[in-house]
Amino acid sequence: MRATGERRPRSLSSSFRPYLRVIFFVPATLLLIFLVVYPAIQTLLLSFYHPSGDFAGLDNYGSVLGNRQTIDTSDWAIPYGTLINNFLWIAIHLPLSLFTGLYLALTLQKVRGASIVKSMVFLGMVTPMIVGGIILRFLFDEKSGIVPRTFGFLGVGGLAIQWTSFPETLLFGLIFGSVWLWVGFSLIVYSAGLTTIPRDYFEAAAMDGASSWQTFRRVTWPLLRPTTLTVVTMTILWELKLFDIVFAATNPNGGVGGAADVLALQMFRYAFMAGNFNDAAVVATLLTGLTLVVSAWMFKRIIIGPSKKAGPFKRRLLRLWARVKPRGAVV
C-alpha cells in the first residue's frame, strides 16, 4: 500500500493538459490574425499612402473629410453628406426602434399568444436587409406603395408622392421605414431582460404605493440597464455599417443627389467603382474607429458601471425586498 501523504505521480495526459488547451486556440487565433488583424493593419497603412505609392500622411483623411460627399455643411440642406447621414440614422432610428421594442415587450408581457406576435415582429429582423431595401422601395412607390396611398387617403397631398424620387423625403423615409426591420431585435432582447427581474420587486413597489409609471421609472427601467446597453450598442453598430438597405432602395450613389448616401456606400464607390482603394481605406478606418469608440463605451459601462448611489425610493425598495425575498435569492 502507498504510504499516507505520498504524492501520486502525475499522469502523462495531465502533464500535457495545459498545452492541449493552448492547441485548441491555435486554429481560431490563426484565422483571426489572417482574416481580421492582418487586413485591418493593411487597410490602416493603405490609408496613409497615395495611389502612386508615396507616403501621404493625413492628406487622404483631409481629402475625404473635406469632400462634400462626406460632410456638406455649406447651406445645411439635403444632402448633408455621408457622415452626417449616418449620425441622422443614429439620432432618429435608435430611439424609435429601442422604445418601440421596449413598449411592445412590456405590452406583450402578460398577453396570451404573445409568442406569435413576437415571431411576426421578429420576421423583419430575419429578413435579409437587401430584401428589406427592395420592400421599402415598393412601400414608397407613388402608384402601388401603401405609404403614399395612405397619405393621399388622409388628404396629405404633399406626402402622397414617390418618396424615393425627392431628396427631402428619401432619407427620412428610409430611416422611418427601416424601424420595422430592426425593432424585432430590441423586442426580443427586452422580453428576455424582463424575465430576469424578480417579481418581488414589483410587489415591493406596490406595497410602497408606487404607481405604474413610478414602478417603470424606478424599478423596471434601471434594472433593464444591461439590456438597454446591449440594444443601444448593437443598434449603433448596425447603423454605422449600413449599406444594403440604401443600396437596394436607391442606387450606388445614395439616391437622388446622394440624399441617402452613407459611409459604407461611399467606401464601396471609392473601391469598386472609382478604383481609389486609398480613399476607401480612409472611410473604412473611420468606420472602424467609430465602432471601436462605441464598443469601448459599452464595455466601460458594463464592467465599471455608473457611480450614482441609490436614491431614497430605491433604498426603501431594497429594504422591502430584503424582508420578502425568498431564501437563497440573488439580487
NORUR-V901392 format. One record per pair of residues at least 12 apart in sequence whose C-alpha atoms are under 8 Angstrom apart, sorted by the first residue. I is the first residue (numbers start at 1). J is the second residue. Records with the same first field share a line. If there is no record, write none. Layout:
I = J ; J
This chain:
43 = 281 ; 284 ; 285
44 = 281 ; 282 ; 285
46 = 277 ; 278 ; 281
47 = 60 ; 61 ; 278 ; 279 ; 280 ; 281 ; 282 ; 285
48 = 60 ; 278
49 = 278
50 = 278
51 = 276 ; 277 ; 278
60 = 278 ; 279 ; 282
61 = 279 ; 282
64 = 279 ; 282 ; 283
68 = 81
69 = 81 ; 82 ; 258
70 = 82 ; 83 ; 84 ; 263
71 = 83 ; 84
78 = 167 ; 168 ; 259
79 = 167 ; 257 ; 258 ; 259 ; 260
80 = 259
81 = 258 ; 259 ; 261 ; 262
82 = 260 ; 261 ; 262 ; 263 ; 266
83 = 262 ; 263
85 = 260 ; 261 ; 262
86 = 239 ; 240 ; 262 ; 263
89 = 175 ; 239
90 = 236 ; 239 ; 240
92 = 175
93 = 175 ; 176 ; 178 ; 179
94 = 232 ; 235 ; 236
96 = 179
97 = 179 ; 180 ; 182 ; 183 ; 186
98 = 183 ; 186 ; 231 ; 232
100 = 183 ; 187
101 = 183 ; 184 ; 185 ; 186 ; 187 ; 188 ; 190
102 = 186 ; 187 ; 190 ; 191
104 = 187
105 = 187 ; 188 ; 190 ; 191
106 = 191
109 = 191
118 = 184 ; 187 ; 188
121 = 180 ; 183 ; 184
122 = 183 ; 184 ; 185 ; 187 ; 188
123 = 181 ; 184
124 = 180 ; 181 ; 182 ; 183 ; 184
125 = 180 ; 181 ; 182 ; 183 ; 184 ; 185
127 = 181
129 = 181 ; 244 ; 245
130 = 244 ; 245 ; 247 ; 248
131 = 245 ; 248
132 = 178 ; 181 ; 245
133 = 244 ; 245 ; 246 ; 247 ; 248 ; 249
134 = 245 ; 248 ; 249
135 = 249
136 = 174 ; 177 ; 178 ; 249
137 = 164 ; 248 ; 249 ; 250
140 = 161 ; 162 ; 163 ; 164 ; 173
141 = 161 ; 162 ; 163 ; 164
142 = 160 ; 161 ; 162 ; 163
147 = 160
148 = 160 ; 161 ; 162 ; 163
164 = 249 ; 250 ; 255 ; 256
165 = 255 ; 256
166 = 256
167 = 255 ; 256 ; 257 ; 258 ; 259 ; 260
168 = 259
170 = 255 ; 259 ; 260
171 = 259 ; 260
174 = 246 ; 260
185 = 231
186 = 231
189 = 227 ; 231
190 = 224 ; 227 ; 228
193 = 224 ; 227
194 = 220 ; 224
197 = 220 ; 223
200 = 321 ; 324 ; 325
201 = 219 ; 317 ; 321
202 = 215 ; 219
204 = 317 ; 320 ; 321 ; 324
205 = 219 ; 317
208 = 317
218 = 313 ; 314
219 = 314
226 = 302
229 = 298 ; 301 ; 302
230 = 298
233 = 294 ; 295 ; 298
236 = 294
237 = 291 ; 294
240 = 263 ; 264 ; 287 ; 290 ; 291
241 = 263 ; 264 ; 287
242 = 262 ; 263 ; 264
243 = 262 ; 264 ; 265
246 = 260 ; 261 ; 262
247 = 265
252 = 265 ; 269
253 = 265 ; 266 ; 269
263 = 283 ; 287
264 = 283 ; 284
266 = 280 ; 283
267 = 279 ; 280 ; 281 ; 283 ; 284
268 = 280
